[in-house]
Amino acid sequence: MSILKIVPGKDYQVLMDYLSDPGVVLLPESVLAGFSPEIQRKFRRMDQEAQIDYDFGGEPDVYVDVIRSDCCYAYKTLTAAEDDGSEDLT
C-alpha cells in the first residue's frame, strides 16, 4: 500500500535535487557522523562520484515514484483505478 502526496513547487525542487536520478541512495549527515572516519571518507568520495556500483540488494528501504507526466506508470495506474466515491478534492 502506498500514499499519494501533492508536493508544493518549492518542496519539489528540493526533492529533485536528490531524487532526479533513477537510482539514489540517501545518507543523512547525522547517520554519516556515527560512522568511523575511514568510512565517512569513503562515503564522501562516493558522494563526489557521478555513479556508484550498487544494485539495492533486493528490496529498497523506501519506494518513491514521481509523476512527471501522463505517460508515467503511476499516472496511468492511479487514474485507471476505480473511483471509490470520495468527494472531489480539487
GINOR-V840601 format. One record per residue. RES is the residue in one small letter. SS is DSSP state (H for helix, E for strand, - for the rest). PHI is phi in radians with two decimals (999 if undefined). OMEGA is omega in degrees with one decimal (NA if undefined). Layout:
RES_SS_PHI_OMEGA ; RES_SS_PHI_OMEGA
This chain:
m_-_999_-180.0 ; s_-_-2.26_173.3 ; i_-_-2.19_175.6 ; l_-_-1.89_177.3 ; k_-_-2.14_173.1 ; i_-_-1.49_-171.3 ; v_-_-1.81_175.3 ; p_-_-1.03_-176.2 ; g_H_-0.89_-177.7 ; k_H_-1.16_177.7 ; d_H_-1.21_179.4 ; y_H_-1.06_179.2 ; q_H_-1.07_177.7 ; v_H_-1.13_178.9 ; l_H_-1.03_-177.7 ; m_H_-1.20_172.3 ; d_H_-1.06_-177.1 ; y_H_-1.86_-170.5 ; l_H_-1.97_-175.6 ; s_-_-1.33_177.8 ; d_-_-1.57_-177.0 ; p_-_-1.18_177.5 ; g_-_-2.30_-175.7 ; v_-_-2.39_171.2 ; v_-_-1.97_179.6 ; l_-_-1.68_177.9 ; l_-_-2.25_179.0 ; p_-_-1.07_178.5 ; e_H_-1.00_-179.4 ; s_H_-1.12_176.7 ; v_H_-1.31_177.9 ; l_H_-0.96_-177.6 ; a_-_-1.07_-179.6 ; g_-_-1.46_-179.3 ; f_-_-1.58_179.0 ; s_-_-1.10_178.5 ; p_H_-0.98_179.4 ; e_H_-1.11_179.3 ; i_H_-1.19_176.9 ; q_H_-1.03_178.6 ; r_H_-1.07_179.8 ; k_H_-1.06_179.4 ; f_H_-1.15_178.1 ; r_H_-1.12_175.0 ; r_H_-1.10_178.8 ; m_H_-1.06_179.8 ; d_H_-1.08_-179.2 ; q_H_-1.48_-179.4 ; e_-_-1.35_179.6 ; a_-_-1.17_-179.7 ; q_-_-2.51_175.1 ; i_-_-2.13_179.0 ; d_-_-1.55_-176.3 ; y_-_-2.63_-175.6 ; d_-_-2.05_178.5 ; f_-_1.27_172.7 ; g_-_0.93_-178.8 ; g_-_1.98_-176.4 ; e_-_-1.54_175.3 ; p_-_-1.24_179.2 ; d_-_-1.20_-177.3 ; v_-_-2.45_173.1 ; y_-_-1.79_174.7 ; v_-_-2.38_173.3 ; d_-_-2.09_-178.4 ; v_-_-2.10_175.8 ; i_-_-1.46_-179.2 ; r_-_-1.81_178.4 ; s_-_-2.88_177.7 ; d_-_-1.39_176.3 ; c_-_-1.60_-176.5 ; c_-_-1.24_176.7 ; y_H_-0.99_-178.7 ; a_H_-1.06_179.1 ; y_H_-1.05_-177.3 ; k_H_-1.09_-177.9 ; t_H_-1.20_-176.4 ; l_H_-1.26_178.9 ; t_H_-1.33_178.2 ; a_H_-1.49_-178.8 ; a_-_-1.10_178.6 ; e_-_-1.06_176.2 ; d_-_-1.23_-177.1 ; d_-_-1.55_177.3 ; g_-_1.49_179.0 ; s_-_-1.16_178.8 ; e_-_-1.19_179.2 ; d_-_-1.23_-176.6 ; l_-_-1.79_-178.4 ; t_-_-1.33_NA
